[in-house]
Amino acid sequence: MKLVERDHPFDVLRMAMVTAAAGEGAGVAVAGEPGIGKSALIAAACREGSGIRVLRASCDPLSTPRPLGPFRDLAGEAGFSADLAREPMLSEICELVFRALRAEPTILVIEDLHWIDAASVDVLRFLARRVPSMPVALLVSYRDHEIGPGHSARVLLDDFARLEQLTTVRLAALTVAGVGELLRSTALDPVRVHTLTGGNPFFVTEVVKEPDLPLPTSVRDAVLARTVPVSPTDVEVLQLVACAPDRLDDRALPALGVDLPTLRRLDRTGLLIRSRDGLVFRHELARQAVESTIPPGGAPQLHARLLAALEQIDPPDPAVLTHHAVGARDSARATRYARAAAQQATSAGSHTEAVAFYRTALTHLVGASAGERADLLLHLGFEEYMTNRLNAAIRTVSATFPLWQEAADPRGLATAHEEVAVFEYYNARRRQAEEHAERACAIAGEAGPELTFGQARATRGYLAYMRNDFDLALACHDDAGRIAETGQDQPLAIRTRLVRAAAALSGGDESARASLAQLIEAARNHNLDELASTGYSNLANLDVEQRRLRDAQHVLEQSLPFTDERDIPICRQWQTGVRSRLHFARGRFSAALEDADFVLHGDGMPLATVWPLLVTALAPLRQGTVRPTPDPLDAAWDLVGRIDEPLRRSAVFSALAERMWMTGVPDDRVIQDAPGELARLLDVPGTSWAAGDLAVWLARLGLLADPTVTVAEPFALTLVGQWDRAARWWHRAGESFAEAMAWADSPITADRVRAVELLDALGAVGSADRLRSGLRRDGVVAVPPRPRAATRANPAGLTNRQLDVAKLVARGFTNAEIADRLFISTKTADHHVSAVLAKLGVGNRRAVVVQADELGLG
């Protein structure tokens, strides 16, 4: 296709390739409607990049995308097909592709993102964020009107809109003059053709091919005019190719009876090209036009011929076979291949596609036993859980209850109740979760295998642990532990020990922390990824709760990448919520709000949103900025009512008390209910930190009757009037806001002035203003003025990325070393370092190194 009116987008692509050839990558997304010329533009640009390796693949319009389809297609050419054959984890695939692209200047083209699978999106995002450190021009294309807010490619396209080295160009329809340029060799009227085609270059080109014929009324007519010279038999071959939108594999041609003379005749139509070891239509619109000629009832026969031919090819591709089995209306094969494709998708970390394939398998499951249907539903429910579709997962697995009963399978029934218990808990429905866990224990205890009973007891014990009911938790895990030892079941043994260690640590036994860390490593070594990630989640949460903030940071630096590598988004969401709380405690408000926003606006489990809701409510309050509506504290209040756990409920009481202290607006929940909540909390093991936080806020409001309550050390110091010791404790812990508030609790004017200065330096101007008012009311004249925004150091304004950079600066890394570690260009590292120095209010990077602990970067 001749390029017309495409000078600017062509220059953008050419510049990306020039940059790649020079050793620093760039990315361009080309968007537009079908036929607008995206592929033609990219092909022309690739020809300009002579001397640079070109790797080109497309996503296919299968009903369910092939997991990692485009990367499987280019694996041989890129040199990692042998590694891909062993079905590595998604993180390994990312590294394989990264290494292959880093080896030499490359133009990587991935077309038709509107048909992409979720795992390929993850790989492309991995690459897009590392483009500056690779000699790669990353070129992608997509139909913008087919990618809505919920499309898996949306996050990748958001990266193209946001990241510095990536850009997006949108191709517009041709003008009348542009159409006239394409019609130059004909006598056709540009105005009339422009009206007919809407300026779509593909349609115009099809018209140009037969300028002597009457103008067609549609693109379909223009394409089908190319088939007039060939026989009905050849048209049927075209229809076979149209039924194989990914490609018609070369190796299937003999089985389909397609010989060389046939291929020569079809080549003369100009409709087909060869791509990736097979035949495809030159354009998707052409495929659709030919597909529309298949008579009613003819498509199943064509798919059946293709299915029979493709089954003879080794290795089989279950995703493609599923497509044709569905098209052939062959239910038995559709179920079999869809199930195999789902398992392959799970191995590849394509849980979204796994859900789609399991649903296809279920749709075509005919004549199966109740047990077989229930087993398939159980797999589907787990994948829905992995993709954060908790309500769907609950419905799916609940549907197996009558099936397991019909199949007289207590093991299956107990397992289903146990899974629903987990899903309901993450869905913030504790009562329902406990009922299902009890039911699982009862069923397995009566008739199920002993191991199933042990697993059910472990789940019941975990729910009890999360409610600080340690007696029940330990009793359940004693049962589970005995069964694990008897049956030599290593996963259950690690699971029970892990929860026991977490309970001991929660109860104040700090020596249990080392045991918990060792069990996480054991889970990783046994490839128990979900269990290891759950262990990380609990360890990080306890470290923050008990103010081991630096330890918590180190745990999260290990665990968050682990959730990405193992594709466990539900744990990533939880741990990001924990990191939000950690940043908030250290006075990093921007980073805390960034993480809170990720949790609150992502699809996922309500259980993880408690702390993000509190951060979203309190950070603006402390900073003195506009508070969000609707009130996040109301949402948190409703949520903890359903979760019914003492630690989360007391955290909301503390937040309500802080807001009452800040605004002076009475809150009946604080005045009437919080003192009783504190009294109950003091009798619950593992709550001394939460109780201390609530007690101190109640004391500030004059609502604490007894300051000698037994709570964690820094809170107890404040309550008995040892504010200086409390402040120094918080300083050593790195919790800057608590340090400032300990000084604020002192009756000594100098201490209160110091608190104002610390809060101002932290960016907690709202809290500082509250103290300023109190000082003026008490007649203090020398109250520090509110700092001007222009001169205010603002460590609280560091984003997560800037925190990453700041920590590396604090460790003495150069900009080049920072760039290498964070997969960014040196120029980008320079920019980040400058922003970090400005926000920290220091003159040079050496000051960051010297003041690392003081700045909370240690």
Steps between C-alpha positions, in 0.01 A plus 500: 500500500641837398550732797314829463464773764705299749817712515478586870425150637764359266756744643404395854562133415821579317631700797425207733709274276784751481499518880504120526789473258691745720454271800212666687151369443165661430144383450215608272139386507313546170124526539215521252199333343521185283652574161639838602853383416661406831674189365603673179654787695694267731615284208628806314681623809661158553632509145666832587672335794725289279781342690297460815348168596120497464287267715137516402194323639127556523221419740229280354121544488430167668196484726745460792856624438790258506701560820823674400400451135719774344805406706463132417493599133821700508686274745687310230618810322595668827689194623309390809267231364681222689456684829135571424432133428552410867209730595691739729335738745388835368785679675750274322335571166535872564870452570545279191346760270690780673835326453420417137413861422792644689746296297479710182308799352150376425165621370238303693155522340190362672186572298128487581515550877119500504527118480786459748507261799567615855839328535633669185387832644709428811806421288454815292462713814818345637677597176339843472632600841849390399503647152752770597755237590461296177592573136140433401228678306182355647218550248143390573172557319137478603146601415430767758121462493533130597701560819272619778578570867485132600714366213817319604710725271373817667776506763766465230352787299488707818875441527541625143312814598700554819859381464757734358648284223163377373253679278175437315403613149146477365445470126225716354292434188636637173383833370350537151845606382650188652246279327576683179868413544413130515272532196760686291536220243125462452213707370299459816352805672682566834199672656268211419750236614568696819128510574472128433807393703503758778869553421592146614825418313438125479160548343638758256778261403250222432304735273818594314572135419194482273453858378307390192223329696203688640582639840418243769259593772704340778843368583356151482414548132846640431670199656274240342569646158848350542353149523310510171780339294544195725295181514244407768749244631764770546245724669442220748870502583472874560209429732714248689764767551227740611400252771857502636549864605837435665637330187454181301806299595712392201527148642122456480481574126566141379234361733259759360582407140645842416766448233754731338290593190216602732736721698624663178144584394415639840816709500376677187195629689729714715289419804743272686850538635728258682570577864647296786499161329154537363252679277309806612292761327680817405252692708245407765226677304573272206474195729166615629375562145588147391366354824166665423472286184488175697146366457279435803603169656831495314726636772482191729611278211794728420604511866469120522737462202745742660473326837574159350800638311644696794469201735768330289754772579739457789517670744130581511380846591199448729385862468476476120343155519242638742410773251436250222328243725256770607453604137440137401246467782693201627418521870719215620811636331417858596489402868816291479707761317361793701599329822851435367522862383391620844773296669755637256375853569534447875860384459572809292345730760212587267228460757254717305526266202482200732163628621378537140614150402344338807174678419521369143560151633195526723281640223572193287500245780226256402409174667763534769464357845418728792850451637665593170293819470571591862874449453497731197306763692747474788789578263306790348423639845867495598601688185225756560641546849851547358367770268332680790144410399400395849124517456518294183731251671256463789207439262698252293628286786166520686338349191703185563336424836199305358726336241739363763201371695360334188839344439515387866844659529556647849859590416386719215221655705731580791760646265236718335379634837859566603571697180183707539604572860825654372325697225234632739765610746691700239162636395467645853213268602638337813177342624444318171869402488491342844177314421654344189821413685301330779295315240818380325636372831176322584471327161863396486494395864203269445585324179771676305866402477710607798718733291192691384398537864845635582479755223154609614620538860797706380265739318276528807809564711623773268168683526525475881859632494393804297242571769762471777325188632833329555363213714274380219767570237757286680251220571412482129863501394586236757249274324625597155864461607445146631329397176777658294768314693313170480438531130838661434324782320765771474274784373255456790788468747656828384161668500426408861846597626481829317174603667624384841812716460288797392275456803801486733647816345165676519484407868833670568755219456752677273714186473221356285582752228805301390292181488237672287766624257649149475159346427443751221829388347394136541174573320692667217738206476205262464341725234207571732469847356163598639599381850834682485328819392244463780792466742655819365165678537472403865863578584489845340169577667631401845821696452300815427252431781784455752700790353797309359475736208840440344446125519161547336659696218753225436228233498289695251802558277519121467133411503351744250732392216422141599125556450574641154734217404252233611197691370307512829311828464281443804808492726651798321191699582520405868871580526460830319242591764756411770761715326250786492475474879881481530553815291231675701670412829832635370339823383528426128153622419525513119632145477238384753219657299641358177486148643158560655367614164636184335316280751175694507466538124616155401274201473558283798422400852318739733700361794811680375336842488472582873838672536488667158164651602651629826803641317274670246305662782787597734781605265310806364392581855860502622619689193226761527374439148155432357344190648345243268129435461321278572661458840743204493457455877132420452594233245764362739247496785255293296777268386641415843145424615497213251857389565452507878867487605633694801814639333317645199206627706727680749695660214179660374415621852847659522453670164161638606657626823783673312250672273299614802820637659589681177159648419341535841180349360355246748455145375261283703685186393811633673328653803260216576658185356878541485568476877308172512687377194829573674389311810416193291824531306711484814374145561590375151850358442714660229333842515734705720608725210149563373377558855786742565421705190133527593577578864732789408244659265230465766737663751549796264121535491468469879306173463749262666404422858808294598843596355669198659352251252738231378596586142812494280801693630499830305128554562538414870783757531272771362210402725711525817646836398845393376456685170871550432571127534203422279619747235849351499350148468303607193806674355702178524211307342479747211136597556537875460137606551472306827828657616362849435171421674686368807667842530159660443357311799751668731376798708838672449479780245841428348399137438174607332685751280740222405201287404372776269838527331523122452150481354571791265818329382300182445240675288231438767404867492138428595606333826756776562229764453289322761792528747568861401144591593540332836826683573346839412196420713736431791662841454823386337639784289793334323295254292684387184324647194361272233783435251457638151437232245792618290751452782351195669704181485258227411624146555135395524465586129725222374329255269579128511740534206673797662530299822674225304742758362546670840591171667764428235640853535516443877704185435751698293408384150585721202233607251628245248479224762149612598398493134635149459325368811163658424508428124475868410722729296772704667315811389186382680706416809645853493147641491385284793804584714443874447134464604598297807755759616244777457228319692737400780620857524870410483766660285680192369502121495767479769254657743260215421770245584588673826137556608359168374360389836365844581326510161347157556706337225699262718 
